[in-house]
Amino acid sequence: MIKSVSRGVALAIAMSAVAFAAAKNPVVGGAAMFDSKNIIENAVNSKDHTTLVAAVKAAGLVGTLEGKGPFTVFAPTNEAFAALPKGTVDTLLKPENKATLTKVLTCHVVAADAMAKTVAKMIKDDGGEHDIKTVGGCVLKAKESMGKITLTDENGGVSHVTIADVKQSNGVIHVVDKVLLPKM
């Protein structure tokens, strides 16, 4: 009797630990995100990021985003890509537009592990707006309003972080609601 109770308690504790470990990160696109997996390993499981994953593959950036990092990725949802002018995504995914696609995607990536509270502190320290330099050479203007971070791209387009601090083994993902576009 004591052994079965002890096993039951041990099993309950183990299950709670697994649930707690899975609960550390928010669910994205209906999928659990694990901080033991890299950006690509997690992104492929999000039903809200299939367009982003296809674009990363078309641009040849899978190996990079599976790499050591650290990276902060502002990850646009499928809806964000769908909001671009009709035909834009199909055009960007064509092999002859790989350089442009790469530029667009790398304007969503920062060579750092920047959690939301770190970005918020930089915004505060800079008087309400912080310039974020991306690996694609773009400069995003970050602001905070009512506890939410917004990013303005080089064309004046504004994107909101809808899910922050999705920890990865090689950085962090912040889900955004608009595609950030570089000056071309």
Stockholm file with secondary structure:
# STOCKHOLM 1.0

chainA/1-184         MIKSVSRGVALAIAMSAVAFAAAKNPVVGGAAMFDSKNIIENAVNSKDHTTLVAAVKAAGLVGTLEGKGPFTVFAPTNEAFAALPKGTVDTLLKPENKATLTKVLTCHVVAADAMAKTVAKMIKDDGGEHDIKTVGGCVLKAKESMGKITLTDENGGVSHVTIADVKQSNGVIHVVDKVLLPKM
#=GR chainA/1-184 SS CHHHHHHHHHHHHHHHHHHHHHHTSCCBTTBCCCTTSCHHHHHTTCGGGHHHHHHHHHHTCHHHHHSSCCEEEEEECHHHHHTSCTTHHHHHTSGGGHHHHHHHHHTTEESSCCCHHHHHHHHHHTTSCEEEECTTSCEEEEEEETTEEEEECTTSCEEEEEEEEEEETTEEEEEESSCCCCCC
#=GC SS_cons         CHHHHHHHHHHHHHHHHHHHHHHTSCCBTTBCCCTTSCHHHHHTTCGGGHHHHHHHHHHTCHHHHHSSCCEEEEEECHHHHHTSCTTHHHHHTSGGGHHHHHHHHHTTEESSCCCHHHHHHHHHHTTSCEEEECTTSCEEEEEEETTEEEEECTTSCEEEEEEEEEEETTEEEEEESSCCCCCC
//
